[in-house]
Amino acid sequence: MTKDDVYISNFNHNFKLPTMYWTLELASNLEDAPWPATRDELIDFAVRSGAPLEVIENLQAMEDEGDVYEAIDDIWPDYPSKADFLFNEDEY
């Protein structure tokens, strides 16, 4: 058990809640998603596009309150933008 694991006790059983994590590789599977999209639409896109199981599990771990997500930044606020890479396209 790590410090990031979350458990719920129910009488004599412990249930481990899924820990959501994103990496650039995982998040890149959602770049071509049909934004804006709901959680269920993103899960459907991930399944149809053959995204890794971790992407689908991360999306399923999100609370479904009917929110519409405009971009990957709404799901993973630390997602780097092109400006973060300090690449000047005009130079090439």
C-alpha positions in Angstrom: 0.0 0.0 0.0 1.4 3.4 -1.0 0.5 6.8 0.3 -1.5 7.5 -2.9 -3.8 4.4 -2.4 -7.2 5.2 -1.1 -9.3 2.6 0.7 -12.9 2.4 1.8 -13.8 0.1 4.7 -17.1 -1.7 4.6 -17.5 -3.9 7.6 -14.9 -6.6 7.1 -13.8 -5.7 3.6 -11.5 -3.0 2.2 -12.1 -1.7 -1.3 -9.3 0.1 -3.1 -10.4 3.1 -5.0 -8.7 3.6 -8.4 -6.0 6.2 -8.5 -6.1 8.3 -11.6 -2.9 9.4 -13.2 -2.0 10.9 -16.5 1.2 10.9 -18.5 1.9 12.6 -21.8 1.7 9.3 -23.6 -1.7 8.5 -22.1 -3.2 12.0 -22.6 -2.0 12.1 -26.2 -4.6 9.4 -26.9 -7.3 12.0 -26.4 -5.8 14.8 -28.6 -8.1 13.8 -31.5 -11.2 13.3 -29.3 -14.4 15.1 -30.4 -14.1 18.1 -28.1 -16.2 19.4 -26.4 -17.3 16.0 -25.0 -18.9 14.4 -22.0 -17.1 11.8 -19.9 -19.2 9.0 -21.6 -18.3 10.3 -25.0 -14.6 10.4 -24.2 -14.8 6.8 -22.9 -16.5 5.8 -26.1 -13.9 7.5 -28.2 -11.1 5.9 -26.2 -12.6 2.4 -26.7 -13.2 2.9 -30.4 -9.7 4.4 -31.0 -7.9 1.6 -29.2 -6.5 3.7 -26.4 -4.7 1.9 -23.7 -6.7 0.5 -20.8 -5.2 3.0 -18.4 -6.8 5.9 -20.4 -10.2 4.2 -20.2 -9.8 3.5 -16.4 -8.8 7.1 -15.8 -11.9 8.4 -17.6 -14.1 6.0 -15.7 -12.5 7.1 -12.4 -13.7 10.7 -13.1 -16.9 11.8 -11.4 -19.8 11.9 -13.8 -21.8 14.9 -13.1 -22.8 15.5 -16.8 -20.0 18.0 -17.3 -18.9 18.9 -20.8 -15.1 19.0 -21.2 -13.8 21.6 -23.7 -10.2 20.1 -24.0 -7.7 17.8 -22.3 -6.8 20.8 -20.0 -10.2 20.4 -18.3 -9.3 16.8 -17.4 -5.6 17.2 -16.7 -4.8 20.8 -15.9 -1.0 20.2 -16.1 -1.2 19.1 -19.7 1.6 21.0 -21.5 0.9 23.3 -24.3 3.1 24.1 -27.3 4.4 27.1 -25.5 5.7 24.9 -22.7 8.2 23.3 -25.2 9.7 26.7 -26.2 9.7 25.7 -29.8 9.5 28.6 -32.3 7.8 27.3 -35.4 8.7 30.6 -37.3 12.4 29.7 -37.2 12.0 26.6 -39.3 
